[in-house]
Amino acid sequence: MRFFVFAALAAVFFLPSTVHARPISYPGGWMVMTMDDFSCNQFDLSYTVAPTYAVGIHHDYFRNDGVNSDTAQVTYLLHRWNAPDSQGNLYLQSGAGAAWKDGDQHAAAFTGVTADWESRRWFLSYENKLFDAGTMERYAHQATRIGVAPYIGHYGDLHTWLMLQTDYYTNENKHFSVTPLVRLFKGNDLAEAGVNLRGGILFHYMHTF
């Protein structure tokens, strides 16, 4: 599993570079994503089978407990709202696999929903996730975002969003976090970076090909 993770990360730098900050891209499209926050490091490699669902692999490393998790995941587009100047989406994402630490293993599974609404100027989102790997790792997570674009770019431009994210993790000593961040995307690449109010770093990178 770790071989495929490193191979996919390396592919980002050699494959040709329009990216969507959503878990489903376009039929036949691949998406590689890495995200680090104050709780864990994550990696996704997914393939969009149809406009309504994608399949892939997901890796978590929980830094505080030293636990790794590898799962196969499926993402479904439950509903999409289209308006003349905006769009909303509702996704269900679930996965199952195994968690491991120091040679011990335990079955692991997760499920959650993500909802977003976006116009060319404003962005809103909410997501939740339930993760269970028995005594190794168990948590619930909720996150919200609000964002604004300081300028309206044209197709092919570098697009910028200024966002504020809140997180609530049940497995953290300090459960609640607030993170100002900047999102940049152009072509097939999207990157986000921010620092929460306790000094924790958030970094997210996504490439679609």
FENRA-V857009 format. One record per pair of residues at least 4 apart in sequence whose C-alpha atoms are under 8 Angstrom apart, sorted by the first residue. I is the first residue (numbers start at 1). J is the second residue. D is the distance in whole Angstrom. If there is no record, write none. Layout:
i=[I,I]
j=[J,J]
d=[D,D]
//
This chain:
i=[1,1,2,3,4,5,5,5,6,7,8,8,8,9,9,10,11,12,12,15,16,17,17,17,17,17,17,18,18,18,18,18,19,19,19,19,19,19,19,19,19,20,21,21,23,23,24,24,24,24,24,24,24,25,25,25,25,25,25,26,26,26,27,27,27,27,28,28,28,28,29,29,29,29,29,30,30,30,30,30,30,31,31,31,31,31,31,31,31,32,32,32,32,32,32,32,33,33,33,33,33,33,33,34,34,34,34,34,34,34,35,35,35,35,35,35,35,36,36,36,36,36,36,36,37,37,37,37,37,38,38,38,39,39,39,39,40,40,40,40,41,41,41,41,42,42,42,42,43,43,43,44,44,44,44,45,45,45,46,46,46,46,47,47,47,48,48,48,49,49,49,50,51,52,52,52,53,53,53,53,54,54,54,55,55,55,55,56,56,56,57,57,57,57,58,58,58,58,59,59,59,59,60,60,60,61,61,61,61,62,62,62,63,66,67,67,67,67,67,68,68,68,69,69,69,69,69,70,70,70,71,71,71,71,71,71,72,72,72,73,73,73,73,74,74,74,75,75,75,75,76,76,76,77,77,77,77,78,78,78,78,79,79,79,80,80,80,80,81,81,81,82,82,82,83,85,85,86,86,86,86,87,87,87,88,88,88,88,89,89,89,89,90,90,90,90,91,91,91,92,92,92,92,93,93,93,93,94,94,94,94,95,95,95,96,96,96,96,97,97,97,98,98,98,98,98,98,99,99,99,99,99,99,100,100,100,100,101,106,106,106,107,107,108,108,108,108,109,109,109,110,110,110,110,111,111,111,112,112,112,112,113,113,113,114,114,114,114,115,115,115,116,116,116,116,117,117,117,118,118,118,119,120,120,121,121,121,121,121,122,122,122,122,123,123,123,123,124,124,124,124,125,125,125,126,126,126,126,127,127,127,128,128,128,128,129,129,129,130,130,130,130,131,131,131,131,132,132,132,133,133,134,138,139,139,139,140,140,140,141,141,141,141,142,142,142,143,143,143,143,144,144,144,145,145,145,145,146,146,146,147,147,147,147,148,148,148,149,149,149,149,150,150,150,151,152,153,153,153,156,156,157,158,158,158,159,159,159,160,160,160,160,161,161,161,162,162,162,162,163,163,163,163,164,164,164,164,165,165,165,165,166,166,166,166,167,167,167,167,168,168,168,169,169,170,171,177,177,177,178,178,179,179,179,179,179,180,180,180,181,181,181,181,182,182,182,183,183,183,183,184,184,184,185,185,185,186,188,188,188,189,189,189,189,190,190,190,191,191,191,191,192,192,192,192,193,193,193,193,194,194,194,195,195,195,195,196,196,196]
j=[5,70,6,7,8,9,43,45,10,11,12,32,45,13,32,14,15,32,207,209,209,187,188,189,207,208,209,186,187,188,189,208,25,185,186,187,188,189,190,207,208,25,190,206,54,75,48,51,52,53,54,75,77,29,30,31,48,51,208,48,50,51,48,49,50,51,47,48,49,50,47,48,49,208,209,45,46,47,48,208,209,44,45,46,47,206,207,208,209,43,44,45,46,206,207,208,43,44,45,204,205,206,207,41,42,43,44,204,205,206,41,42,43,202,203,204,205,40,41,42,201,202,203,204,41,200,201,202,203,200,201,202,62,63,64,172,60,61,62,63,60,61,62,63,58,59,60,61,58,59,60,56,57,58,59,56,57,58,54,55,56,57,54,55,56,53,54,55,53,54,55,54,77,76,77,78,74,75,76,77,74,75,76,72,73,74,75,72,73,74,70,71,72,73,70,71,72,73,68,69,70,71,68,69,70,66,67,68,69,66,67,68,67,101,99,100,101,136,137,99,100,101,97,98,99,100,108,97,98,99,95,96,97,98,108,109,95,96,97,93,94,95,96,93,94,95,91,92,93,94,91,92,93,89,90,91,92,89,90,91,92,89,90,91,87,88,89,90,87,88,89,86,87,88,87,119,120,117,118,119,120,117,118,119,115,116,117,118,114,115,116,117,113,114,115,116,113,114,115,111,112,113,114,111,112,113,114,109,110,111,112,109,110,111,107,108,109,110,107,108,109,105,106,107,108,109,133,105,106,107,108,133,136,104,105,106,136,105,133,134,136,133,134,131,132,133,134,131,132,133,129,130,131,132,129,130,131,127,128,129,130,127,128,129,125,126,127,128,125,126,127,123,124,125,126,123,124,125,122,123,124,123,149,152,148,149,150,151,152,146,147,148,149,145,146,147,148,144,145,146,147,144,145,146,142,143,144,145,142,143,144,140,141,142,143,140,141,142,138,139,140,141,137,138,139,140,137,138,139,137,138,138,171,169,170,171,169,170,171,167,168,169,170,167,168,169,165,166,167,168,165,166,167,163,164,165,166,163,164,165,161,162,163,164,161,162,163,159,160,161,162,160,161,162,160,159,157,158,159,186,187,186,184,185,186,184,185,186,182,183,184,185,182,183,184,180,181,182,183,180,181,182,183,178,179,180,181,178,179,180,181,176,177,178,179,175,176,177,178,175,176,177,175,176,175,175,196,197,198,196,197,194,195,196,197,202,194,195,196,192,193,194,195,192,193,194,190,191,192,193,190,191,192,189,190,191,190,207,208,209,205,206,207,208,205,206,207,203,204,205,206,202,203,204,205,201,202,203,204,201,202,203,199,200,201,202,200,201,202]
d=[6,8,6,6,6,6,7,8,6,6,7,7,7,8,7,7,6,8,7,7,7,6,5,7,8,8,7,7,4,5,8,8,8,7,7,6,4,6,7,7,6,6,7,8,8,7,6,7,7,7,6,7,8,6,8,7,6,8,8,6,7,6,5,5,5,6,7,6,6,8,6,5,8,7,6,7,6,5,6,6,5,8,6,5,7,7,6,4,6,8,6,5,7,6,5,7,6,5,7,7,6,4,7,8,6,4,6,6,5,7,6,5,6,7,6,4,6,6,4,6,8,6,5,6,7,7,6,4,7,5,6,7,6,7,7,8,7,5,5,6,6,5,7,8,7,6,5,6,6,5,7,7,6,5,7,5,5,7,6,5,4,6,5,5,6,6,4,6,6,5,7,7,8,6,5,8,7,5,4,6,6,5,7,8,6,5,6,6,5,7,7,6,5,6,6,5,6,7,7,6,5,7,6,5,7,7,6,5,7,6,5,6,7,7,7,6,5,7,7,6,5,6,7,6,4,6,7,6,6,6,6,5,4,6,7,7,5,6,6,7,6,4,7,6,6,6,7,6,4,7,6,5,6,7,6,5,7,8,5,5,7,6,5,7,7,6,5,6,6,5,6,6,5,7,6,6,7,7,6,4,7,6,6,7,7,5,4,6,8,6,5,7,7,6,4,7,5,5,6,7,6,5,7,6,6,6,8,8,5,4,6,6,5,7,8,6,4,7,6,5,6,7,6,4,5,8,8,6,5,6,6,6,7,5,4,6,8,7,6,7,7,6,7,7,6,4,7,6,6,7,7,5,4,6,6,6,7,7,5,4,6,6,6,7,7,6,4,7,6,5,6,7,6,4,6,6,5,6,6,4,6,6,7,7,6,5,8,8,7,8,6,5,7,8,6,5,6,8,6,5,6,6,5,7,7,6,4,7,6,5,7,7,5,4,6,6,5,7,8,6,5,7,8,6,5,6,6,4,7,5,6,6,7,7,5,5,6,6,8,7,6,5,7,6,5,7,7,5,4,6,6,5,7,7,6,4,7,6,6,7,6,5,4,6,6,5,7,8,6,5,6,7,7,7,7,8,6,7,6,6,6,6,7,6,5,6,5,6,7,6,5,7,6,5,7,8,6,5,6,6,5,6,7,7,6,4,6,6,5,6,8,7,6,5,6,8,6,5,7,5,5,6,5,7,6,7,7,7,8,5,6,6,6,4,6,8,6,6,6,7,5,4,7,6,6,6,7,6,4,7,6,5,6,6,4,6,7,6,5,7,8,6,5,7,6,5,7,8,6,4,6,8,6,5,6,8,6,5,6,6,5,7,6,5,5,6,5,6,8]
//
